[in-house]
Amino acid sequence: MSGKVTDTTAKGQIQFIQSHQTPLDAGEYQIEIEQTVKIDNIDETFASNLTFVVQGNRFEFKPEEIHAVFPPAGSFGDHSHVLPYIALKSSTLPWERLAQSGNQNAPWLALIVIHEEEKLLITTQKETILETTFSDSQNQELTREQKEQLWQHLLSGSVGWIELIDNEAIIVDKSERKSENLGGKFAEIEEQVEAILARSGNPKIINLKKLQQPTTGTIKWPGVTLETGQQEDDQVSVIDVSKKLLSEILPTTKDLEYLAHVRQVTGDTENSEPLSLVISNRLPKKEGISTAYLVSLENRYNDNDEFNDQNATDDDYIRLVVLKSWSFSCTEPEQNFTGLLKNINKDTLKLPTENSSEADQYLKKGYLPFPHYLRQGGKTVSWYHSPLIPGENPTNLSLSQLSVRSADQLIAYNKNTGLFDISYAAAWQLGQLLALQDKQFAIRLFNWKRTNAQKLAQNNQQALFPHLFPEQDSNSTDNDFPEDIKTRFQQLGLLSGIPFNYLVPDERMLPTESIRFFWLDWLWVESLLDGAFSIGRVQDSDLQQDSNNNPLTGEVKQITGFLMRSEVVSGWPDLQIDGSESSINGDLPMVEDQKLKILRRDRISEDVLICLFDGEIKTVDISLKPEGLHFGFNNDDANNLWRELRKLDGTEMSEWKVTAIPRKDQSMKVVNIENLVGEIKNELKNKNEIDDPAPFYLGSICLADGSRSRES
């Protein structure tokens, strides 16, 4: 790694690293070993060779390899002054291959942004038509011969719905077709054909076999040699971009060096793993939709630092392999980090009341009515509440007092309403099912309980008849509760692995853009744990054994927390969350010794976050962590862009700025990254902040979208 800028000794500081290059590039290598041995003055040579392969990502990324994207997929916030980026969990990924052979500083990945009016080439294939089932008005399926005729009909000059090109067919835009309708019998299946063509969006999925050979027609592709482990029928995502558009938005090799880096947070044990980031050189479209494509540029640049377009004309298309894509809009200024949190809907986790005195007393406590099928075949409606309740549920019941034979023992009956409360019974049954689902856990727990029972029986016998056990220690405790089993119970106690519908039984309890606070019902948790601990509990003696010798007993815990469902969770996964036991007004800072310990903080889905605190939470601060910072520019109401710079110690100085952001083309919103770096260098040099030529990259334009939101 190289190119450090920040002070790595400072706690919680973000460290920017120019690149993290791998010792070996992906590919096949050979090791040749030769040894000469002298025997009786005669030299004898022994030789051997070994072939090994260094494999790396090339044509696809798995979802778990991507840490975050910005702007968030599907978002509406006005990010038109911010450069999109993608954060990858592997710190070496952008440099595992090269865009230019021999140039170790030019990463093989680039993030290009396409605006909605810039249409990519959409094509289909004859096989798609031939393999599709079409039915006419008489529900008669078209034969293969008729599908062949359909293909020719779509290609005909009088219809012109598709146009043959490079063994593929361009899908002609409706406004440019020769005929609005299909003719003859094919008019009956017009809607079916339109539906098939509409599925041919971007990126396109093709077999890797199609990329092996170079193409020199309208679609330009240089060809590729498959590596060990890659098969011809592997599927690959590609887009075809017009040469004219690509030449305007594609970064140069020098730009590529600045558009990828590594971030690592020092002093943060929870997030110590470095992330690699790939940044776009193009700003999103204001008041419109943009799509970001992470593309492979492996060996696409020649020795003259020029992109190898195979002598394409402006009307030709360049094929690129796509590893990730997402779309977003820049239409609503309040949909940024600060705006989303300021306008988030706040409440406790419950449904609104129904103006019914009977029902409302349950709804206010977080209950919901559910169909309940009784063992005798009857059907009724029963009340259920999750472990996340709107208020405190005081209980002194410990697990040792809770041991039961079956879930039915925890069903409560209200004689006034004639309805059951199945909350704790459901928790107990769920705990048992989760334990049985994990076969290794269930066997380990059962074996421990059996061994423990045998040991206790032996100790009892020894106490009654000590003369029969003269050499054994009656206080021996060599059957401690296994740590892995204890850990699993601790995880269950924090609701880890609990199906989401048990936590939020109705979607209306947690609508979009909402935060819901709750208390953890410890009796529900104890019921869950006892259900899991009931493995092997068959006879009354087993029940008594579990009651008397339960290693999980302890005091009732006071745990509170919140669930948040918002674009903030999906768009900014690196959130700093602090909770206080005091109610704090305004922007006063939290007192360190009043901060509550966070017991659990997890994203349980793309846009849902759960956070549990040890104690009663009264104030929550939500802010961005350093690794959540992104790159952008200052802007005003007239959308003028400039950039205030920071000193190397992180302080921002309003009088230090680049007032004119260099663009390759003003209308295309493409930033000239190399020139921007030069402008920043000159400004910092004029302020005596850096020596020229100092190592430099775009850390100087790191920009946070909002700082902190407080909820009470």
C-alpha positions, 0 to 999 in steps of 0.5 A: 500500500502507498500514498498515506495522507492522514495521521494513522495514530489518531483514533477514528481517523480515516486513512486514504491509500492510493492503491493496494496492489497484489504481489501477483496478477491473475493468470497462470504461472510456472515454477521451474526448479533445477538442482545439480548434484555431484556424485563421484565427480559427476554432475547430475542434474534434476529438474522439475516444474510446477504450474499454478494459477492465480484466480481473480474476479473477471466477469462477475461480482457476487453480491457479498463482495459489494459493501455499498453503492452511492447514490443508493439504488432507486434513490430520489435525492439530489446528488447531482453535485456528487460523483457516484462510487461503489465500495468493495469489500476487497481492498485489492480488487481494483488492482488485481488486473490492469487496464493497460499492460505494464501500468500497475497504477491503472486499475481495470475497473471504471464506473461510468454514468449514463444519463436517461436520454443516452440510449445504449444499443438494445439487441435480441437474438433469433434464438430468443424468438425461436425458443419463445411460445407464441399463441394465436387468437385460437390458442394455437401455438406457432410452429418453429417454421412459423417462428422463422417466418415471424423473424423474417417479418420483423426484419422486413423493410416494410415492418422494420421492428428489428435490424440485423447487425453482427449476428444480432438484431437491433430492436428499433425504437417504436418511433423509428419503425417502418410500420406501427403494427405487424401484418397478417396472422402475426398481428394476433401476437403483436402484444406477445412480441412487444413483451419479448422485445421489451425484456431485452434491456441493458445490461444484456446477458450472453454466454462467455463463448460470444466474447472469445472471438473479436468482432469488427462489425458495428459492435467492437469487441477485442476478444478474450482468452479464457482462464482456468476455471472459466467455461464457454457457457458461463453467463456475462453481462455486457452493454454496447455504448456508442463510440461517440458517447464513450469517448466523451465519458471514458476516463483516461489512464491517468484519470483511472489512477485517481478514481480508485483508492483504499479507505481504512478507519484507524481506531475502530475495531468494529470496522477495521477492514479496509475498503476499496472504492471506485469513483465515477468521473461524471456527475449524475443528471439533475432532474433526471435518471442516471445509471451507473455501470461498473465496467471492466477495462482489462487491457483495453488501453494501448501503450499510447494511453489511448482506449483501443476502439478498433478504429470505430466510427461515431456510429459504431458501438463498443462492447463492455463487460458489466460487473454491477449496475444500478439506477437512481434519480436526482429529483428531490433535494430533501432525499439526502442523508440529512433530509431523510432523517429530519423527515423520518416518521417516529413512533413506537412499534405498534399499529394505530388504534381502531376506535374500539375499546376492546381492540385498542387496549391490545393494539396500544401494547403492540398486539395484532389479531391472528387466525388460531387453529386449535388442536381439536380442529376448532378455529378462533382469533388470538392476540400476538405481540412480538418481543419488541413492545411499545413500553416496558413489560415489568417481570421478575420471572427468571428462566429457572421458573419458566421451564415448561413441557410444551408451548400450550402451557404459555397460552394465556386466556382472557375470560372477559374477551374469550380470546387467547394470548399466544405471544409467549407460546409462539416464542417458546415453540420458535425457540424449540424449532430453531434449536432442532433446525441446527442439528449440531447445536441440538446434539451438543446441547442434548449430550451436555444435558445427558452427561450433566444428569449422569454426573449429578446422579453420581454425585448424589450417590456419592453423597449417600454412600461415600464409602463406595467412592473413596477416591473421587472428588464429590465437588468435581465440575468437569462438565462446564456449559460449552462456550459455543452453546452458551454463545448461541443462547446469547445470540438468541437472547439478542434475537439473532436468527429470529424470522422477521415476521416474528419481530414485525408481524405486520408491515404497517408497523414499520412503514417506509421511511420510519423509525420505531422505538421499543422495549425488549419484552424479557419474558418473550425472550425467556420463553424463546430461550426455554424453548431452545433449552427444552431439547431432550425434555420428555419426562417430568424428571427432565423438566425438574432437571432443567429447572434445577440445573439451568446454566442460563438463569440470570437477572432480567435485563432492561434492553431498549432499541429501535428499528429503522426502515429507510433509504438511509440504511441502504444508501449509507451502510456506514452509520455511526450510532450512539445512544444516551440514557439522558434526554438531550436538547438541541445540539449539545454533545452526548456525555461519554459516561451516559452513552449506552452500550450497543448490544446488537446493531445489524442490517437485517435487510437491504433497508432495515436496521435493528439496534439494541441498547443495554438500558433505557435509551432516551436519545439517539445520534445517527451520523456518518462514519468516515468510510461513509464519506463521498466525493463531491463539490460545493454548489449553490441554487444556480448549480454553480460548482466549486470546491473548498479544500481541506488542510492535511489535518482535515480542517476545511478552509473557505478561502482555499478553493478551486472556483472553476471545476474543469470539465471535459464537456460542460453539457456532458457533466464529465469532470476532467479529473487530471486537470482537477488534480492539477488545480488542487495541487496548485492551490495547495502549493500556493498555500504552502500546504504541499510540496510539488510534486507530492503524492496526490489523489482526490482525498481533498474533495471528500465530502460528507452529505450531512453530519448528524441527526438526533432522535429522542 
